[in-house]
Amino acid sequence: MFMGENVTAIIVSAGKGTRMGSEIPKQYMTIAGKTILETTLYKFDRDKLIDEIILVVNREDIDYVREDIACNYEKVKIVLKGGKTRTESVYEGIKRLSENCKVVLIHDGVRPFISYRLINTCVEKAYRHKACVPVIDVIDTIKEVRNGYVEKTLERAMLKAVQTPQAFDTDLIRNCYEKAINEDVNFTDDASIVEYYGYKVKTVEGLSRNIKITTPLDLRIAEIFASIY
């Protein structure tokens, strides 16, 4: 890290939570007395390497988030509305990065059990390699299926499950996102965009507890984790 250079975290929390089967978006459900989003923000707000946080939420939630959540976190500088897709939502955040931002971390608002160590490792690797993602081993056997039949069994030793935060050199991720938006292509994670445009992505060891809370079962698991971590 160098004097005058900024590290910004974009926290993407614009999902509707349809798989949760609840009228309340999953990021505003509570675990251990705090919303999932608050638990996520706490780690980034307290991390020594993070200078600023940009929070991307649904249009209808902006006032609630600004008045009831974001105001409690010193490093949350901007709260803005997301787009129709995750790609568009992240791009809205990227457009608001400061000129002196050197590294940007992009993180799911519903992954509250991130560690300071993983945040810092991602930042450090992004400085060195320009693109970095945390990964964990795949436990289950994975098969490629087409029209209801197995096409082939994939080699498990070569497979990894990808997590966030994903960390990038700011110029690199901005350029890749601008191309993706102009070409109207969408991706499920940020590293996929960088890969799509021909850049290599460094991997680091993720955390098994760094789950994305998506289903009612995930919420139950999160309640258990909250009592431990």
Steps between C-alpha positions, in 0.01 A plus 500: 500500500622849418438844644200670343354183353156392603341158555122497455249223566186484288237308697228374267169462681236554233354148493131425549553172686238301307661167590461584866122496459453811713352843442802646683813510281756264648755776565261656752422181689660484843753266653616552859301823523646671191406494135716289273609813318609670824707197597670512159565873516652477848799296382583730209442814706746381766764357266824699504560478123156618389471876449149533358185295447250542218169330570273396212136427592153485346348834404213458747740429788730803464334721762475216753862397451633856518300594810507174698813311394766690306511792744642264764811418296769763459645370175172476308535805277241427230168314490358462151240303310591185311414400146285226352780242520795439730735616224313830472490542878875452539564738211299769677742466790807498277390826337513669842853393595729788593789599274759381751344154543767244414330177610130419522341207682157383386303305759153349540302675770368163617841349579531626858759254633799638316824534699741792524778267394324406175415863422863601550637208299275589206615862512866403511469248214309752285791742535737230381291311241228755404219246546435264790215274616458275806414137425421186698505132410193341345379216722236337280561320173393730216341370180421681179139428411316562173133426428474297820799274430857509627741617236813452706639508852734790563833451674434621853865572577495769232182671625465780751203691641551875474418749776519874554659744565660504158775760475629685195723773374254785447597583142481134400153431643363835378615434144361147500164611639471783246549247221248259654236772535557627145480147362195419718646181649428388855696286744432341838824622654759767438797275429308350208500840331876535541551145370268567205723782384815291520653581839627253759348487848702398807329272753539500878359262757150602604300422813251218542293726726488776239162382374258696285166507681244416232256239633318435830755227574783750452328727751489223760868425442576873532329511838731224618808677359394825666519332839855382426674778306 
